[in-house]
């Protein structure tokens, strides 16, 4: 067990014994958990890392629950099938970063986010090399910043974010709402594209920031009449920036209508639309630095099933081919 500087967060490796607790076996079938429990991380191209915390969303005046997304994912993903079209040959599970203490006040949560930033970067540097692609699941969108810092150590970085919020708020204190404005300000991030913004939930400061920093963005409202599609924009942006350097992909679960998430909304993309984006990504793996699914925040058993199964579909779609 590793601990962050002030021991508010811990990291636990995914041992065989731990993985076994998330899946069951059935005669005549091979399930993902049976394969991954014996896979060393050093041999894997794609490495799953869980983050079980909600201090980032709470620090952004949001809600808890994002600490539950990764266990919900494991319970579903590890029980899915291995067959000739999905062998999980290049995949391993690294482990999970967890919050070790209660969040307390919003002010305290903002202090904790900075400690978490450093710890996530430390774990990535300790366990992964630049040729591996982390698939990071759970936690708040605050964890995009250490992912970007890790990626930018070895390559110019572009990020494409599917999100109703640009997460480019002011830099006064750390929280889940300013990962990208901070990454741009510190020149960690070369290019930023965010697709599907909800016009009602991005303030003038954010819009001015995006414009002044030459960021590409679209509104969700742009897609409602069917005159353009997010799939087309997504693929064109990735093709354009793949010539420059590596690309980080952010898919905020808030972008999906009725998804149990930190900023749940009745309006948004469908699960199948996001599945289509993950299938597009499967064709561009060589250009990717990381894949990040934050902000799912299930609390009830039903919500955990919905979130876990949705994330499982996304990861399997990405790994196809």
Steps between C-alpha positions, in 0.01 A plus 500: 500500500635843399385824660497860382713765669253573780348148494157620387516267199624146452586277205433127498631266232248268336602160634353173374311462826348848466397447136334166585254676730343685204404212271353152499569208267263292290566166335564530129588871518816704545450835663722808490584471869644151447743639241596824674575347838821355358606792278812695607471873444847520343383285206184701427445772243176612669493538878186558704536732800212575734461819702252479788449855624254787485706781656536670159126528430430600863770769472310627194177534700383164365396168644659180624459160334789493251689279747258220406549492124811281482370212716175512301702474179708205623192305608366521146810502279672205666188288447483565123603239246832405344464366145671519162399865452607611848804328647624777736855408402650849544306599811579501872363655819746709697293573809309780668566835666263560792414783733616408852312767693177698502489808281368751752436856379526624142813692601657183637400307188685752283817444700457125465470527121854638477628208707312262272645669188850422617414145606334400172804627309730309737311172445500544122873569497576206729302236313461599134728591212426737212415216258211383718149647488324539835122460504401698809156444649319672783557806712450862397622693198771648720703188417535617140777738612751237627416286195589792274816575697607136468432495125672832431828372647573311178286657225314809392145447619158570356188417699157430354229521765137389469340710769207734568746718696835629372657475848693822439400687813723750679825380657451637850465154662515144370188297429347288224398807301838648407725214386517622141540871567788415735659262248480769233636768733801290599553397133448132573226495237578610143152470349158456656173402333177453692191365325141523616502796739162585649452871437313550828786375718816675375549855626644797312842461660523144366388598150747789491775270623430245225501770234814678620690170513389385152312198633257318273154447640150406396169520680273203560228717350697493171424131469130502584374581150717235338682745272830372643595205718732462794645187338614699195645785706672253734668306221606813311656657809694182582624468142609865501693490826649151457761664276629717785550266794311278739132543581330461835132407489260617769143368511318663787208283605303823562468520120254206494129565556369366831835342589551487879780755514627801687291737284222269382288651222190385310654639180814360343650238275368147503709210623503364145636829363791480741548131413538612139775743606681221684480285186648789301779523758582134447634599157731767640667316789851570367444874547358492852671579827218413739124444527312646798141435617431726803198636686266198512352512851274203572355454847216248485535139386312579177721801427810289557373241251427769241838671543698176519346350190528825304870538580554134415349552154719806445823322591420192293407719200830687528703179521338340196719440197 
